[in-house]
Amino acid sequence: GHDQLLKMMEERMMDVEQKLRLVKRLLQDKVNQLKEQLSKNTKADAMVKDLYVENAQLLKALEMTEQRQKTAERKNYLLEEKIANLNRIVKNLASPSFNS
């Protein structure tokens, strides 16, 4: 009975060791998976930061372009007013010469 008990204990011990090896392998796979995910997240984080900077630059460029457009529209309006005034002056200058 003693030998049989010893044999059962050995088998049990081998079974436990096998299960432990399996768990260790599974844990190592999980560690590798998490390391890979961390690497991907780090790259994604860097990309997000780059996009944030690029977006800020694009917004600044858009702001400047809109400002230039407003300035051009103001200048255009003033030029149109000047043209209208010049046309009135030319019309007024031409009117008396036709009448005389």
C-alpha positions as a Markdown table, in Angstrom:
| # | Residue | x | y | z |
|---|---|---|---|---|
| 1 | Gly | 0.0 | 0.0 | 0.0 |
| 2 | His | 2.8 | 2.3 | 0.8 |
| 3 | Asp | 4.4 | 1.9 | -2.7 |
| 4 | Gln | 1.1 | 2.4 | -4.4 |
| 5 | Leu | 0.5 | 5.6 | -2.4 |
| 6 | Leu | 4.0 | 6.8 | -3.4 |
| 7 | Lys | 3.3 | 6.0 | -7.0 |
| 8 | Met | 0.0 | 7.9 | -6.9 |
| 9 | Met | 1.7 | 10.9 | -5.4 |
| 10 | Glu | 4.4 | 10.8 | -8.1 |
| 11 | Glu | 1.7 | 10.7 | -10.8 |
| 12 | Arg | -0.1 | 13.5 | -9.2 |
| 13 | Met | 3.1 | 15.5 | -9.0 |
| 14 | Met | 3.8 | 14.9 | -12.7 |
| 15 | Asp | 0.3 | 15.9 | -13.6 |
| 16 | Val | 0.6 | 19.1 | -11.5 |
| 17 | Glu | 4.0 | 19.9 | -13.2 |
| 18 | Gln | 2.5 | 19.3 | -16.6 |
| 19 | Lys | -0.3 | 21.7 | -15.8 |
| 20 | Leu | 2.1 | 24.3 | -14.4 |
| 21 | Arg | 4.2 | 24.1 | -17.7 |
| 22 | Leu | 1.0 | 24.6 | -19.6 |
| 23 | Val | 0.0 | 27.6 | -17.5 |
| 24 | Lys | 3.5 | 29.1 | -17.8 |
| 25 | Arg | 3.3 | 28.7 | -21.6 |
| 26 | Leu | -0.1 | 30.4 | -21.7 |
| 27 | Leu | 1.1 | 33.2 | -19.5 |
| 28 | Gln | 4.2 | 33.7 | -21.7 |
| 29 | Asp | 1.9 | 33.9 | -24.8 |
| 30 | Lys | -0.2 | 36.5 | -23.0 |
| 31 | Val | 2.9 | 38.5 | -22.0 |
| 32 | Asn | 4.1 | 38.5 | -25.6 |
| 33 | Gln | 0.6 | 39.5 | -26.8 |
| 34 | Leu | 0.6 | 42.4 | -24.3 |
| 35 | Lys | 4.1 | 43.5 | -25.3 |
| 36 | Glu | 3.0 | 43.6 | -29.0 |
| 37 | Gln | -0.1 | 45.6 | -28.1 |
| 38 | Leu | 2.0 | 48.0 | -26.0 |
| 39 | Ser | 4.3 | 48.5 | -29.0 |
| 40 | Lys | 1.3 | 49.2 | -31.3 |
| 41 | Asn | -0.2 | 51.6 | -28.8 |
| 42 | Thr | 3.0 | 53.5 | -28.5 |
| 43 | Lys | 3.2 | 53.9 | -32.3 |
| 44 | Ala | -0.4 | 54.9 | -32.4 |
| 45 | Asp | 0.2 | 57.5 | -29.6 |
| 46 | Ala | 3.1 | 59.0 | -31.6 |
| 47 | Met | 0.9 | 59.2 | -34.7 |
| 48 | Val | -1.9 | 60.9 | -32.8 |
| 49 | Lys | 0.6 | 63.5 | -31.4 |
| 50 | Asp | 2.0 | 64.1 | -35.0 |
| 51 | Leu | -1.5 | 64.5 | -36.3 |
| 52 | Tyr | -2.4 | 66.9 | -33.5 |
| 53 | Val | 0.7 | 69.1 | -34.4 |
| 54 | Glu | -0.1 | 68.9 | -38.1 |
| 55 | Asn | -3.8 | 69.8 | -37.4 |
| 56 | Ala | -2.7 | 72.9 | -35.4 |
| 57 | Gln | -0.4 | 73.9 | -38.2 |
| 58 | Leu | -3.2 | 73.5 | -40.8 |
| 59 | Leu | -5.6 | 75.5 | -38.6 |
| 60 | Lys | -3.0 | 78.3 | -38.4 |
| 61 | Ala | -2.6 | 78.2 | -42.2 |
| 62 | Leu | -6.3 | 78.2 | -42.7 |
| 63 | Glu | -6.7 | 81.2 | -40.3 |
| 64 | Met | -4.0 | 83.1 | -42.3 |
| 65 | Thr | -5.6 | 82.3 | -45.6 |
| 66 | Glu | -9.0 | 83.4 | -44.4 |
| 67 | Gln | -7.5 | 86.7 | -43.1 |
| 68 | Arg | -5.8 | 87.2 | -46.5 |
| 69 | Gln | -9.2 | 86.5 | -48.2 |
| 70 | Lys | -10.9 | 89.1 | -46.0 |
| 71 | Thr | -8.2 | 91.7 | -46.8 |
| 72 | Ala | -8.5 | 90.9 | -50.6 |
| 73 | Glu | -12.3 | 91.3 | -50.4 |
| 74 | Arg | -11.9 | 94.6 | -48.6 |
| 75 | Lys | -9.5 | 95.9 | -51.2 |
| 76 | Asn | -11.7 | 94.6 | -54.0 |
| 77 | Tyr | -14.7 | 96.5 | -52.5 |
| 78 | Leu | -12.7 | 99.7 | -52.2 |
| 79 | Leu | -11.5 | 99.3 | -55.8 |
| 80 | Glu | -15.1 | 98.8 | -57.0 |
| 81 | Glu | -16.1 | 102.0 | -55.1 |
| 82 | Lys | -13.2 | 103.9 | -56.8 |
| 83 | Ile | -14.2 | 102.6 | -60.2 |
| 84 | Ala | -17.9 | 103.6 | -59.6 |
| 85 | Asn | -16.7 | 107.1 | -58.5 |
| 86 | Leu | -14.4 | 107.4 | -61.5 |
| 87 | Asn | -17.2 | 106.3 | -63.8 |
| 88 | Arg | -19.5 | 109.0 | -62.2 |
| 89 | Ile | -16.7 | 111.6 | -62.7 |
| 90 | Val | -16.2 | 110.6 | -66.3 |
| 91 | Lys | -20.0 | 110.7 | -66.9 |
| 92 | Asn | -20.2 | 114.1 | -65.3 |
| 93 | Leu | -17.3 | 115.4 | -67.4 |
| 94 | Ala | -18.7 | 114.0 | -70.6 |
| 95 | Ser | -22.2 | 115.3 | -70.1 |
| 96 | Pro | -21.5 | 119.0 | -70.4 |
| 97 | Ser | -19.3 | 118.5 | -73.5 |
| 98 | Phe | -22.2 | 116.7 | -75.2 |
| 99 | Asn | -24.6 | 119.5 | -74.3 |
| 100 | Ser | -22.5 | 122.3 | -75.6 |
